[in-house]
Amino acid sequence: MLSTMQDVPLTVTRILEHGATVHGRSQVITWTGEGGPRRRSFAEIGRRSAQLAHALHDDLGIERGDRVATLMWNNAEHLEAYFAAPCMGAVLHTLNLRLPADQLVWIVGHAADRVVLVDGTLLPLLAPLLPRLESIEHVIVVGSGDTSVLEGCRPAVHAYEDLIARKPTAYDWPELDEREAAAMCYTSGTTGDPKGVVFSHRSIYLHAMQVNLAESMGLTDADTTLPVVPMFHVNAWGLPHAVFMTGVDLLMPDRFLQPGPLAEMIETVRPTHAAAVPTIWQGLLAELADKPRDISSLATVTIGGSACPPAMMRAFEDDHGIRVCHAWGMTETSPLGTLAHPPGGLTAEEEWPYRVSQGRFPASVEARLVGPDGEVQPWDGASAGELEVRGPWIAGAYYGGAGEDPIRPADKFSPDGWLRTGDVGVITPDGYLTLTDRSKDVIKSGGEWISSVELENHLMAHEAVAEAAVVAVPDERWGERPLAAVVPAPGAEADYEELRDFLGERIAHWQLPERWTRIAEVPKTSVGKFDKKVLRAQYAAGDLDVTRL
């Protein structure tokens, strides 16, 4: 027996049309660094998205399924591309501007991008690559920049505003299959070539609905959100699509991602919510300690991308009245996987074990833990295993390339189709996930596991430590032992003996690092995660000044 419900496709087009009409007065506010922010209504975003779609199709020949790349900051024009490309049936491909040049070239070629929209300030990054970007036929320059660097380049060059000027402000959007590709993003893995994840209209729609639920980010049209997380990183965690469903004002930081400008825009525009990786918030905390500002409008912050030190969460709450919500996800999960909202009926202190976990799985994300022997582990809060997930916005394969079948590497997907995340952790009976490490970063010492994340969180709770990273290094007796690399807080000495004693009060004695080193900063990946591969290589090459206690 079938239902009597209408079968209406879940598409990005419906998100755009809803936001541009029902929430047409809501604002996209782009920070300019001077002269005040630029404001554009959702209705205007809708009209300009139609103009861009006309330009892409009528002038540049972009057809259904063609890839349209962006090399841009978070701003209103990037949002217009977010809607124009998928709604016309093309595929938006956001390029990570922090990747090495060779990886960018490989990604553009693998995706077979035909057009790239580039921010004028990023022309010096793109121009040297263009001779190697053989699939690119058109370059669209957004905003001002030194276009002389493009002289003599093979692709045709267009100015964004000139291209969309005088185009119709309405578009006869095609009726799309909700399972068609809408956007794609390549992983920022630290080994091997990046892997392409292709998001469907359906997956984006369902993910945006989940972002808007009260147990998730739960924003309303009374809110303004500041996505510091880049739009080139997993669709800015789904916020650009989610806000068009609910009318939340959107504050776009553009290229002004340093602590000072972020503090200024929060004080000026008064957002109520923000989202970014821990390194951004660590820098903002230091900025506010040095130059206090009124950021009292900011009620909640969503932090993901890597484990957030509990000491930083408490500092935001105690010093600024800002509640931090810990989250977990990855490119393959769109990225919403868990959010750490504690259950009701608890005191503030009773909530902390839940808040410092990665959080609880939403209804559409199924999870299991698989032990080293392949056995599924119980949800008892103690039995550890590699986290595997599945759901309607979870990748089931990687993009194989133009004209090629999707690929499903055995190390990334189980035989029955679950995504192998590479994260090791435990799950409580009521569905709260605590990750103890990445499977490649866990320290295997004398047959026992040591969580590098736990050691890092404890070290970063010490007042003399600004950042800390712990990696496994070879040990003749135990196989592997932890090396603690610390970044001293400004003006602090970070004495190793003191730090080891500090850890000794919080972890088992056998887990204490014997090897210590000071570094100027922890190496980061292109999306702000700790790049422990670099530290391990520096240790192996003898480039670190290591003290053994």
VOGU-3710 file (C-alpha; in Angstrom, 3 decimals, decimal comma):
1> mlstmqdvpl> 0,000/0,000/0,000  1,336/3,444/-0,946  0,684/6,721/0,826  -1,514/9,528/-0,454  1,173/12,194/0,083  2,481/14,407/-2,710  5,942/13,509/-3,976  7,636/16,925/-4,025  11,423/16,810/-4,608  13,602/18,142/-1,796
11> tvtrilehga> 15,840/20,549/-3,688  18,056/23,554/-3,049  15,696/25,476/-5,349  12,918/25,205/-2,797  15,235/26,482/-0,080  16,113/29,513/-2,223  12,517/30,286/-3,181  11,324/30,008/0,407  14,043/32,265/1,796  13,718/34,865/-0,958
21> tvhgrsqvit> 9,949/35,208/-0,429  8,861/34,250/3,079  12,062/35,641/4,615  12,807/38,177/1,896  13,576/40,968/4,393  16,232/38,986/6,265  19,765/40,243/5,710  23,116/39,010/4,442  25,687/41,321/6,008  29,180/41,218/4,496
31> wtgeggprrr> 31,970/42,734/6,572  34,189/45,077/4,552  36,776/46,110/7,114  36,039/49,784/6,482  33,121/51,969/5,515  30,564/49,777/7,258  29,252/46,347/6,270  27,429/45,703/2,991  23,799/44,615/3,438  21,753/42,599/0,973
41> sfaeigrrsa> 18,279/41,166/1,623  17,374/37,530/1,036  15,014/38,754/-1,693  17,902/40,502/-3,413  20,072/37,386/-3,058  17,286/35,496/-4,835  17,145/37,989/-7,701  20,926/38,130/-8,133  21,156/34,321/-8,023  18,753/34,251/-10,970
51> qlahalhddl> 20,891/36,799/-12,802  24,014/34,720/-12,213  22,233/31,587/-13,448  21,269/33,392/-16,663  24,864/34,531/-17,154  26,269/31,054/-16,551  23,815/29,385/-18,922  23,187/32,009/-21,609  26,646/33,580/-21,877  29,042/30,880/-20,687
61> giergdrvat> 27,191/27,770/-21,852  26,969/26,007/-18,501  24,588/23,058/-18,700  23,010/20,631/-16,277  25,661/18,633/-14,454  28,544/20,970/-15,304  30,831/21,906/-12,419  31,075/25,553/-11,345  34,011/26,200/-9,006  34,406/28,974/-6,447
71> lmwnnaehle> 37,631/30,288/-4,921  36,105/32,792/-2,542  35,682/34,049/0,998  32,416/34,074/2,946  30,402/36,888/1,378  27,092/37,650/-0,327  28,386/36,891/-3,820  29,559/33,455/-2,733  26,073/32,816/-1,371  24,596/33,780/-4,746
81> ayfaapcmga> 26,768/31,128/-6,386  25,689/28,660/-3,677  22,142/28,945/-5,023  22,564/29,811/-8,709  24,665/26,803/-9,722  22,699/23,955/-8,104  19,274/25,504/-8,754  19,990/25,681/-12,502  21,085/22,023/-12,414  24,850/22,597/-12,351
91> vlhtlnlrlp> 27,123/21,474/-9,508  28,772/23,952/-7,141  32,389/23,013/-6,376  33,927/25,001/-3,523  37,737/25,120/-3,664  39,738/25,209/-0,450  41,978/28,247/-0,918  44,381/27,007/1,783  45,364/23,822/-0,034  48,793/23,503/-1,676
101> adqlvwivgh> 48,908/24,560/-5,322  49,458/21,034/-6,646  46,398/19,758/-4,771  44,227/22,580/-6,105  45,328/21,799/-9,655  44,604/18,107/-9,158  41,164/18,781/-7,643  40,052/21,148/-10,433  41,181/18,641/-13,052  39,570/15,691/-11,293
111> aadrvvlvdg> 36,259/17,538/-10,957  36,534/18,896/-14,555  35,416/22,376/-13,485  34,458/24,581/-16,456  34,091/27,919/-14,657  35,735/29,394/-11,570  34,445/32,380/-9,614  37,380/33,990/-7,833  37,507/36,791/-5,294  39,598/39,685/-6,580
121> tllpllapll> 41,874/39,481/-3,549  42,707/35,866/-4,452  43,834/36,511/-8,015  47,528/36,202/-7,028  46,702/32,693/-5,821  44,761/31,632/-8,922  46,777/33,297/-11,703  49,904/31,082/-11,488  47,703/27,972/-11,561  45,627/28,860/-14,623
131> prlesiehvi> 48,064/27,433/-17,239  47,651/24,068/-15,484  43,859/24,237/-15,079  43,058/22,750/-18,463  39,314/22,279/-17,883  38,669/25,923/-16,921  37,101/27,907/-19,773  35,971/31,017/-17,893  37,204/33,034/-14,910  34,689/35,301/-13,162
141> vvgsgdtsvl> 36,342/37,924/-10,967  34,250/38,994/-7,970  35,038/42,394/-6,474  38,162/44,428/-7,033  41,658/43,101/-7,522  44,737/43,352/-9,681  43,417/41,779/-12,899  46,704/42,503/-14,672  47,936/39,146/-13,346  45,415/37,521/-15,716
151> egcrpavhay> 46,707/39,201/-18,870  47,356/36,667/-21,580  45,675/33,794/-19,697  43,871/31,175/-21,766  40,406/31,226/-20,126  38,070/34,125/-20,855  37,919/36,645/-17,996  34,689/38,319/-16,839  33,831/40,854/-14,138  31,048/39,492/-11,927
161> edliarkpta> 28,911/42,632/-11,774  29,284/43,291/-15,502  28,366/39,689/-16,280  25,101/39,678/-14,330  24,096/43,292/-15,095  20,847/43,635/-17,042  20,129/39,922/-16,754  16,540/38,950/-15,819  15,942/38,788/-12,069  13,782/35,681/-12,409
171> ydwpeldere> 14,819/32,265/-13,695  12,706/29,346/-14,840  14,443/26,906/-12,533  14,276/23,342/-13,888  12,456/20,610/-11,968  15,344/18,536/-10,640  15,562/15,039/-9,231  16,362/15,427/-5,538  19,084/12,802/-5,891  20,986/14,846/-8,476
181> aaamcytsgt> 24,325/16,355/-7,491  24,034/19,875/-6,082  27,505/20,540/-4,651  30,844/18,888/-4,141  33,716/19,326/-1,742  37,031/17,522/-1,532  38,349/16,215/1,761  41,357/17,879/3,348  43,055/14,627/4,244  46,737/14,754/5,146
191> tgdpkgvvfs> 47,685/11,639/3,164  47,043/10,773/-0,486  44,981/12,759/-2,963  41,885/14,556/-1,645  38,650/12,653/-2,181  35,526/14,188/-3,696  32,273/14,094/-1,757  29,196/14,916/-3,833  26,148/16,234/-1,977  22,672/15,709/-3,409
201> hrsiylhamq> 19,812/18,214/-3,293  18,043/15,802/-0,950  20,993/15,469/1,434  21,478/19,261/1,616  17,762/19,829/2,257  17,524/17,225/5,021  20,791/18,378/6,595  19,561/21,994/6,642  16,361/20,891/8,391  18,436/19,125/11,041
211> vnlaesmglt> 20,651/22,199/11,572  17,489/24,160/12,369  16,113/21,756/14,981  16,185/22,836/18,624  18,495/19,925/19,505  20,921/21,210/16,874  21,730/24,914/16,340  18,068/25,852/16,756  18,249/29,379/15,338  15,204/31,556/14,541
221> dadttlpvvp> 14,561/34,747/12,579  15,346/36,673/15,768  18,980/35,524/15,462  22,020/36,625/13,509  24,665/33,971/12,883  28,338/34,471/12,081  29,756/31,496/10,136  33,498/31,931/10,523  33,829/28,389/9,224  34,646/28,864/5,520
231> mfhvnawglp> 32,031/28,327/2,844  34,631/26,168/1,076  34,575/23,748/4,024  31,544/21,405/3,936  29,067/24,120/2,931  29,944/26,217/5,996  28,449/23,453/8,154  25,086/23,820/6,398  24,372/27,314/7,738  23,904/29,094/4,362
241> havfmtgvdl> 21,095/26,694/3,449  19,639/26,494/6,949  19,218/30,254/7,370  17,252/30,532/4,124  14,773/28,090/5,651  14,311/30,115/8,833  15,167/33,744/8,048  18,209/34,010/10,303  20,342/37,041/9,426  23,762/36,026/8,116
251> lmpdrflqpg> 26,933/37,946/9,038  29,677/37,105/6,528  33,268/37,834/7,651  34,730/37,869/4,109  38,555/37,752/4,399  38,654/39,361/7,859  39,262/36,244/9,931  41,855/37,549/12,376  40,883/37,921/16,073  40,827/41,743/15,995
261> plaemietvr> 38,421/42,133/13,064  36,240/39,298/14,380  35,926/41,036/17,748  35,098/44,307/15,994  32,400/42,819/13,784  30,804/41,015/16,738  30,714/44,270/18,698  29,350/46,219/15,721  26,794/43,873/14,112  25,796/42,041/17,331
271> pthaaavpti> 25,374/38,424/16,169  23,753/35,996/18,595  25,449/32,847/17,299  28,735/31,942/15,627  30,453/28,824/14,314  34,158/28,056/13,832  36,985/25,643/14,648  38,717/25,832/18,075  41,800/27,693/16,823  39,636/30,680/15,830
281> wqgllaelad> 38,069/30,886/19,278  41,401/30,418/21,032  42,678/33,476/19,181  39,537/35,468/19,990  39,898/34,687/23,693  43,455/36,041/23,686  42,338/39,134/21,746  39,573/39,895/24,235  41,926/39,460/27,180  44,265/42,019/25,616
291> kprdisslat> 41,647/44,396/24,172  38,234/43,956/25,828  35,186/44,549/23,647  31,452/44,270/24,106  30,551/40,885/22,626  27,589/40,358/24,963  25,195/39,766/22,041  26,889/36,432/21,358  24,896/33,859/23,305  26,049/30,588/21,763
301> vtiggsacpp> 29,008/29,316/19,775  29,181/26,050/17,867  32,689/24,593/17,817  33,716/21,661/15,639  36,460/20,507/13,327  38,602/19,167/16,141  38,252/18,557/19,868  37,589/21,707/21,865  39,578/22,035/25,109  37,173/22,113/28,079
311> ammrafeddh> 39,242/24,935/29,603  38,396/27,115/26,616  34,704/26,283/26,918  34,739/27,326/30,577  36,670/30,511/29,795  34,054/31,648/27,280  31,267/30,914/29,722  32,894/32,337/32,854  34,496/35,415/31,279  32,021/36,317/28,535
321> girvchawgm> 28,748/34,541/29,260  28,939/32,613/25,970  27,760/29,010/25,912  29,862/26,728/23,738  28,251/23,745/22,045  30,705/21,050/21,024  29,990/19,305/17,708  31,507/16,556/15,588  31,397/15,910/11,873  33,464/15,568/8,711
331> tetsplgtla> 33,202/16,331/5,008  31,639/12,922/4,418  28,860/13,655/6,963  27,792/17,000/5,425  29,095/17,618/8,261  26,534/17,363/11,072  27,193/14,160/13,035  26,641/15,049/16,704  25,981/18,073/18,916  26,651/18,191/22,649
341> hppggltaee> 23,435/19,461/24,172  23,077/17,844/27,623  19,832/16,163/28,696  17,369/18,197/30,738  17,043/18,288/34,507  20,745/18,594/35,344  22,631/21,228/37,299  25,221/23,320/35,464  28,049/21,189/36,853  26,247/17,921/36,084
351> ewpyrvsqgr> 25,969/19,023/32,459  29,718/19,244/31,905  30,437/15,553/31,159  27,857/15,772/28,373  29,018/19,143/27,081  32,670/18,108/26,739  31,698/14,986/24,812  31,273/15,188/21,041  27,533/15,053/21,635  24,447/13,044/20,814
361> fpasvearlv> 23,500/11,641/17,422  20,493/13,248/15,723  17,641/11,066/14,537  18,938/10,578/10,983  22,512/9,564/11,872  22,975/5,905/12,800  26,214/4,952/14,533  28,125/1,874/15,626  31,528/1,156/17,127  33,647/-1,604/15,620
371> gpdgevqpwd> 36,488/-3,122/17,630  39,866/-4,295/16,295  38,453/-7,799/15,829  35,546/-6,537/13,720  32,968/-7,026/16,468  30,359/-4,307/17,023  30,846/-2,852/20,510  28,022/-2,082/22,961  26,910/1,447/23,799  28,014/1,255/27,425
381> gasagelevr> 30,264/4,312/27,675  33,338/2,103/28,111  33,750/-0,231/25,126  35,875/1,514/22,511  35,949/1,029/18,775  36,177/2,830/15,450  33,104/4,941/14,782  31,071/4,006/11,714  28,001/5,973/10,597  25,284/5,948/7,981
391> gpwiagayyg> 22,322/8,159/7,140  20,663/10,320/4,450  23,410/12,964/4,511  26,340/10,546/4,949  28,559/9,743/1,956  28,299/6,228/0,559  31,183/6,633/-1,893  33,685/9,123/-3,313  33,560/10,833/-6,683  35,495/8,762/-9,187
401> gagedpirpa> 36,110/11,495/-11,734  34,271/12,679/-14,845  32,676/9,689/-16,564  33,950/7,273/-13,913  32,058/5,203/-11,367  32,089/6,224/-7,684  34,836/4,623/-5,621  34,415/2,879/-2,272  37,833/2,194/-0,698  37,711/-0,685/1,782
411> dkfspdgwlr> 39,457/1,422/4,412  36,704/4,053/4,210  33,538/1,989/3,733  32,492/-1,275/5,346  31,253/-4,170/3,182  27,675/-3,337/4,230  28,020/0,345/3,307  28,781/2,171/6,576  31,255/5,079/6,512  34,419/4,311/8,465
421> tgdvgvitpd> 35,258/7,628/10,104  38,743/6,809/11,402  37,731/8,127/14,828  38,014/5,957/17,929  35,650/6,460/20,828  32,883/5,264/23,124  29,114/5,835/23,144  26,865/6,005/26,197  23,560/4,088/26,322  21,684/7,343/25,572
431> gyltltdrsk> 23,740/8,079/22,455  26,470/10,513/23,562  29,741/10,084/21,682  33,159/10,688/23,220  36,075/10,428/20,831  39,339/9,404/22,371  41,460/9,841/19,240  41,851/9,420/15,537  42,765/5,814/14,786  45,992/7,059/13,173
441> dviksggewi> 46,846/9,296/16,155  46,079/7,024/19,110  49,276/6,081/20,972  49,760/2,312/21,284  52,070/1,887/24,250  52,914/-1,548/25,626  49,638/-3,031/24,420  47,543/-0,179/25,870  46,032/2,871/24,189  46,794/6,442/25,251
451> ssvelenhlm> 44,466/9,178/24,035  46,454/12,067/22,581  43,305/14,232/22,709  42,891/13,700/26,452  46,517/14,675/27,125  46,156/17,776/24,926  42,998/18,926/26,689  44,627/18,601/30,107  47,758/20,438/28,988  45,751/23,287/27,489
461> aheavaeaav> 43,967/23,703/30,821  47,292/24,857/32,329  47,679/28,622/32,439  51,202/28,464/30,986  50,076/26,654/27,811  48,436/28,346/24,833  48,279/25,216/22,656  49,496/21,645/22,916  49,744/18,687/20,562  50,655/15,133/21,566
471> vavpderwge> 51,920/12,584/19,031  53,153/9,026/19,135  56,894/8,524/18,640  58,830/5,227/18,466  60,086/3,730/21,724  62,360/0,691/21,946  60,727/-0,667/25,092  57,037/0,206/24,698  56,654/0,449/20,909  55,253/3,982/21,094
481> rplaavvpap> 55,258/6,741/23,700  53,741/10,240/23,743  55,698/13,336/22,772  54,173/16,532/24,188  54,699/19,646/22,041  53,602/22,805/23,856  53,132/26,396/22,755  53,776/28,582/25,816  51,242/31,253/26,680  52,548/34,812/26,196
491> gaeadyeelr> 55,053/35,604/28,954  54,958/32,060/30,371  57,809/29,561/30,670  55,804/26,278/30,514  58,227/24,353/32,754  58,199/20,670/31,744  58,432/19,276/35,276  55,520/21,452/36,378  53,438/20,393/33,390  54,207/16,724/33,987
501> dflgeriahw> 53,168/17,044/37,633  49,997/18,838/36,488  49,174/15,929/34,179  50,041/13,418/36,886  47,125/14,706/38,960  44,701/13,984/36,118  45,822/10,830/34,267  47,377/7,464/35,039  51,113/7,688/35,734  52,042/5,273/32,929
511> qlperwtria> 50,466/7,649/30,365  52,714/10,606/31,287  54,976/11,789/28,438  58,727/11,451/28,909  59,524/13,554/25,831  58,757/17,278/25,725  59,386/20,099/23,279  58,430/23,757/22,872  57,151/24,960/19,487  56,095/28,365/18,187
521> evpktsvgkf> 52,729/27,059/16,973  51,003/23,761/16,339  51,025/22,917/12,595  47,498/23,149/11,145  45,747/21,636/8,149  43,936/23,807/5,612  40,779/23,746/7,764  42,482/24,508/11,076  42,901/21,009/12,496  46,134/19,941/14,192
531> dkkvlraqya> 48,428/18,426/11,552  50,222/15,828/13,631  51,840/14,286/10,582  54,106/17,344/10,403  55,160/17,013/14,050  55,923/13,324/13,639  58,069/14,090/10,591  59,898/16,887/12,423  60,670/14,531/15,308  61,899/11,797/12,944
541> agdldvtrl> 64,166/14,295/11,176  65,615/15,539/14,451  64,244/19,053/13,893  62,689/19,372/17,356  64,578/20,303/20,521  63,349/17,461/22,727  63,890/17,194/26,480  63,507/13,772/28,092  62,362/13,647/31,719
//
